[in-house]
Amino acid sequence: MQIDQLFEFVYILIDKKRVTAKKMSEHFGVSIRTIYRWMEALSVSGIPIYSLKGRGGGIAISDTYTLDKTLLSEEERLAILSSVKALNNLSGNSASLTNANIKAAEKLSHLVQSDSDWLEVNFAPWSPEGSEVRNLFGILRDSILKKRQISFDYFTGDGRSERRIVHPWKLVFRGQSWYLSGWCTTRKAERFFKLTRIRNLVTTSKNANLTRKAAESEPLNAPEFSAPLIQIKAKITQEKISYLMDSFICSEIKPQKNGYINVTFTAPDSPWLCEILLSFGPQIKIISPAQVKNKIAEMAKKVSDLYNSI
């Protein structure tokens, strides 16, 4: 007799009001005699379960027993169920966690009257390599929960690959990317690692016994997150405005009669910013700030010189 089976037993009765012992035995894959033993155990523990004989009879629970209503509201139950279902997309290659999520969703579904399929979350990219992202997520999650050190090759911002040994603390989704937060033994400091830059990940047998220093108070102190924000004003063609909106939050969008659209958006003052803006080619023109405009012009000239020299 598992405690989770007893909870599910009670949740089903709360939801259905009355269920036959035969249907309960089929649902749980046990004998009818076992179902009656469970009833007795629950009754002894104080839960008002009783049986009704005759046509339309079965196992029932007192109408005054409102565990589902006193603990969680309908909105709270729906929020939990939706979160559990969303987590299934990040289970990676862990069959145990996938099964646990499915079972949890089934139990919670008995308590939710609203449509729980309003939300679908999938952080994997559209490319076929999306399954690799989920597998990586699953390995990191297990390492965090089991408190095991991990090692991996990491590609830094300048393109160098380094072997890192890390005490993993937390998985963080920020902007459009997943990061691993942990203590890097190579740098002897807290670091954030972008999951797309991690290769050859291995979970070691060593315990991850270093605590998360100031991880709650300063969770985003890694170089990727520390760049100051700047406001950019630009003109962009109508054909490319949607792509710009995919990358940045535009606070101002004003269509002009000449076919261009004036936009204002905020972005980190990071080296990759100009690289992204340069990818729009001649379909965007930066108005301000001057340093961004000049940097893109300089990069465009280098690209032109490179192709002219071939």
Sequence and secondary structure as in RCSB ss.txt:
>XXXX:A:sequence
MQIDQLFEFVYILIDKKRVTAKKMSEHFGVSIRTIYRWMEALSVSGIPIYSLKGRGGGIAISDTYTLDKTLLSEE
ERLAILSSVKALNNLSGNSASLTNANIKAAEKLSHLVQSDSDWLEVNFAPWSPEGSEVRNLFGILRDSILKKRQI
SFDYFTGDGRSERRIVHPWKLVFRGQSWYLSGWCTTRKAERFFKLTRIRNLVTTSKNANLTRKAAESEPLNAPEF
SAPLIQIKAKITQEKISYLMDSFICSEIKPQKNGYINVTFTAPDSPWLCEILLSFGPQIKIISPAQVKNKIAEMA
KKVSDLYNSI
>XXXX:A:secstr
  HHHHHHHHHHHHHHSEE HHHHHHHHTS HHHHHHHHHHHHHTT  EEEE STT EEEE TT  HHHHH  HH
HHHHHHHHHHHHGGG TT HHHHHHHHHHHHHHHTT  S S S     S SSTTHHHHHHHHHHHHHHHHHTEEE
EEEEE TTS EEEEEEEEEEEEEETTEEEEEEEETTTTEEEEEEGGGEEEEEEEEEE     TTTTTSTT SGGG
 S EEEEEEEEEGGGHHHHHHHS EEEEEE TTSEEEEEEEEE  HHHHHHHHTTGGGEEEEE HHHHHHHHHHH
HHHHHHHHT 
